[in-house]
């Protein structure tokens, strides 16, 4: 029996997985490059308000759920959680 190793997923990636999408499927539906989505999910790229809204709609979760997942992902990656245009603020300015 072959056992597959799975990388621990970030909180942001878990939202996508729970919604039933692969990175390729989600990135295609959001019209993003797969590498960009991977960057968001690994805390490398900042998630803008518009991307966060798209994720919330696609994954059928609240915007607040996405915002909290972005914060947790950034913290897990050891990156700052406050700044421009991180998904830390509420409202339309940034996520």
N, C-alpha and C positions, 0 to 999 in steps of 0.2 A: 504494500500500500504506500503510495506516495503522499507525503504530507507537504502541503504548501505553507510557506512562511508568509505571513502577512505583516506588512509594516503597520505599526501603530498609527491610527488615523487621527488627524487633528479634529478638534470640535467642529470646525467648518466643513471638513470632508465628511464627517459623520452625518451632517444634515443632508448632504447630497446622497450618501449611501442609503440612508433611511428613506429618502424619497424614491429610491430605486434607479438612480442614474449612475452610469459610469462617467469618468471625467470626459471622455470623448463625446458622449451623448449630451451631457450638460453644457459643455463648451460650445457644441454645435447649436444647441437651442438658444444659448445666450449670445451667439455670434462672437465668440472669443476664441483665441488660439488655445489649444489644450494646455500648452506650456504656461499661458497666463493664468488659467484656472489653477493649475498646480502651484504656481507662485502664490496665489491668494491662499490656497489651502495649506501651504507650508509656512505662511507668515512672512514671505519674502517681499511680496508686492502689497501695497496699500490698497484696500478695498474702498472704492469711491461710493458715494451715496447711490448713484445710478446702478452700479453693479450689485450693491447690497439689495436694492429694491428688486432687481431681476432675480436674484437668488431666492428672496423671500417668496416671490410669486411662483417660480418654478418648483421650489421645494415644498410649497404649500405650508409655510410657517410664517410666523409674524416677523416683521422687520426687527423687532426687539430680539427675537431668537437669533437672527443672523448677526445682529450687532454684538450680542453677548458671545457668540461663537467666534467672531473675529477677535474680540478682546482676549478670549481664552487662548486662541491660536497664537496670537502675537506673544502672549506671556509664555506659553509653552516653548515657543521658538527663541525666547530670550531677547525679543525685540521690544522697542518702546511701544507703549500703548496710547500715548498722547502725542498728537502732532498733526501735521497737515498731510494729506487729507484722510487720516485714519478714521476708521469707523468707531469713533469714541464719542463724538458729540451726538446729541439727539437733534432732530430737525433737519433742514435741507442743506445745511452748510457742508457737512461731511459725515461720514459714518465712523 
